[in-house]
Each structure stands twice: as C-alpha cells, then as structure tokens.
Amino acid sequence: MKKLSIWLTAILMAVGLGLLVPGPASATTSYCGLGWGSLAKTSENPTTASVTNIRTGQHYCFDRMVVNLNGPAAGYTVRYVPRIVQDGSGFTVPVRGGARLQVTLTAPAYDNNSGRPTYEPRNQAELANVAGYQTFRQVAWAGSFEGYTNVGLGVRARLPFRVFTLDGPGAGSRLVIDVAHFW
C-alpha cells in the first residue's frame, strides 16, 4: 500500500510539473472534434416558405449564420465558389475574404402571392456586422429572383462547414450554416 501511495504521489507531481502531458494531436484529429468537410451541401426539397431574417453569431469552434424562414426550411445549396453571382443578372457580388460560400435557398425573400418583400436588407453589402469574427469576413446580399434567394458569405479561407435546419420559432424554421475556425 505504501509503494502504491508513493507511486501515485510521483505521478501527480510529474503531471503538476508538466512532465507528463499528452502528445500532439494526430493529423487525423480535427479541430474541436469537428468532422465536417468543405464540399457542397445540398437539399433539393421544395418549400413554400420565404426568408424573413439573416443573422450571425460566434461560437468557440465556429462562426454561424442563420437564415430565418416563415415556414419549413427545405431546399438549399451551400458551396464554395470562385465568385458570388446574382441570379438573373449574372452580376458578381464582391465579398471580402480568402474564400466565398454561396448560400442559395429555394425560398424567396418575398411573398409568393402578393410579391411584397418578407426580408429587405438595410445594407445589402453588410447583412450582419461580422467585425471581430474569427472566420467570417462579410455577409452580402446576392438577391432574390424567381423563387431563389442568394447570400454571399466571405470567409477567411476554405474551411470545413456544415448545414442543417431547425424547426421554429412557431411555424417557421431556420437554415443554419456553421463554418469552422480551423481545419
């Protein structure tokens, strides 16, 4: 028993002095344990919802963009592109950052029946203030045309990301795009 006590004391002292520390993470260990990739994420389900808001947030391992809809979120494509392009005009939307994610929703930013806007950005070049974010550099409006809405997300570099939907609030839903801070 005395030997066990001495042995445990020696180990605890070594840990306390930093002599026993885990080695570096292997090359297969991802940042924050995230297993995301950087390839396109797509859902081809139709929707009757419209975009109502776009907002961002910072988290420990990633930056997040959320698109609120007034019905069920369904169809989307999120992918890295060489440039952000507006539907209809083909106009290039300038976006800051080393890489660009084009977020395309099969949901307009207007009411399908009345044509009235359901989301009108105050500043199309800056949908959200992302100053100080680790990954995001700019969130820009790329338009809503013929039932599709496009948003340009400028990021620091081509980093892993994930896309998912959440129900609520109420009868609405949210499309969530998380982009990791590192690989």
SVG drawing of the C-alpha trace seen along z (x, -y; Angstrom):
<svg xmlns="http://www.w3.org/2000/svg" viewBox="-51 -50 60 52">
<polyline fill="none" stroke="black" stroke-width="0.4" points="0.0,0.0 2.9,-2.3 4.5,-1.7 1.2,-2.5 0.9,-5.7 4.5,-6.8 3.9,-5.8 0.7,-7.9 2.4,-10.8 5.2,-10.7 2.7,-10.6 0.7,-13.5 3.9,-15.6 5.0,-14.8 1.7,-15.9 1.8,-19.0 5.3,-19.9 4.2,-19.3 6.5,-16.3 3.6,-14.0 1.5,-15.7 -0.3,-14.2 1.5,-14.3 0.3,-16.4 -2.9,-15.5 -2.6,-13.3 -3.1,-14.6 -6.4,-12.8 -7.8,-14.6 -9.9,-17.6 -10.2,-20.9 -12.7,-20.8 -13.5,-17.2 -15.5,-18.5 -15.8,-16.0 -17.1,-18.5 -15.8,-18.8 -15.7,-21.6 -17.7,-20.1 -21.1,-21.4 -24.1,-20.6 -27.5,-20.3 -31.1,-19.5 -33.5,-19.5 -36.8,-19.6 -39.3,-22.2 -40.7,-24.8 -43.4,-27.4 -41.5,-29.4 -40.0,-32.9 -36.8,-34.4 -37.6,-36.7 -34.2,-37.4 -30.5,-36.7 -28.2,-36.9 -24.8,-35.7 -23.2,-34.6 -19.8,-33.5 -19.1,-30.2 -16.0,-28.6 -15.2,-26.4 -17.1,-28.1 -18.9,-31.1 -22.6,-30.7 -25.1,-32.3 -28.8,-31.7 -31.5,-32.3 -35.0,-32.6 -37.9,-31.4 -41.7,-31.8 -42.3,-28.1 -40.5,-24.8 -36.9,-25.1 -36.3,-22.7 -34.2,-23.3 -30.8,-24.8 -27.3,-24.6 -24.2,-25.8 -20.9,-25.6 -17.5,-27.3 -17.4,-29.3 -14.8,-31.4 -17.2,-34.4 -20.7,-35.2 -23.1,-35.7 -26.6,-37.2 -29.3,-35.1 -30.9,-36.8 -28.3,-39.4 -25.1,-37.4 -23.6,-40.3 -20.6,-39.5 -21.2,-40.5 -17.9,-41.5 -17.2,-39.7 -14.2,-40.1 -12.3,-37.0 -9.9,-34.4 -12.9,-32.1 -16.6,-32.5 -19.6,-30.4 -22.6,-30.9 -25.8,-30.1 -28.8,-29.5 -32.2,-28.8 -35.2,-27.6 -37.2,-30.3 -37.8,-33.8 -37.4,-36.9 -40.9,-38.0 -44.4,-36.7 -45.3,-34.5 -48.9,-35.7 -48.6,-39.4 -45.0,-40.0 -44.3,-42.0 -40.8,-41.6 -40.5,-39.4 -36.9,-40.4 -35.4,-43.7 -31.8,-44.2 -30.9,-47.7 -27.4,-47.4 -27.0,-44.7 -23.2,-44.7 -23.3,-44.1 -26.2,-41.9 -24.6,-41.4 -21.7,-43.0 -19.0,-40.3 -16.2,-42.6 -14.1,-40.6 -15.3,-37.2 -12.6,-34.5 -13.8,-33.1 -16.5,-35.3 -15.4,-38.4 -18.6,-39.6 -22.2,-38.6 -23.6,-40.1 -27.0,-40.1 -26.9,-38.5 -30.6,-38.9 -33.9,-37.0 -35.1,-36.1 -37.7,-33.6 -38.2,-31.8 -34.5,-31.6 -32.5,-33.7 -28.7,-34.0 -26.4,-35.2 -22.6,-35.6 -20.6,-34.6 -17.0,-35.7 -14.7,-33.6 -11.1,-33.8 -10.2,-30.6 -11.8,-27.5 -12.7,-25.9 -15.0,-23.0 -18.6,-23.8 -21.9,-22.1 -25.5,-23.0 -28.7,-21.9 -32.2,-23.0 -34.1,-23.7 -37.8,-24.0 -39.3,-27.1 -39.9,-29.5 -43.6,-28.9 -44.5,-27.6 -41.2,-29.0 -37.8,-27.3 -34.1,-28.2 -31.3,-27.2 -28.0,-27.1 -24.5,-27.4 -21.6,-26.8 -18.0,-27.4 -15.1,-26.1 -12.4,-28.4 -9.6,-26.0 -9.2,-22.5"/>
</svg>
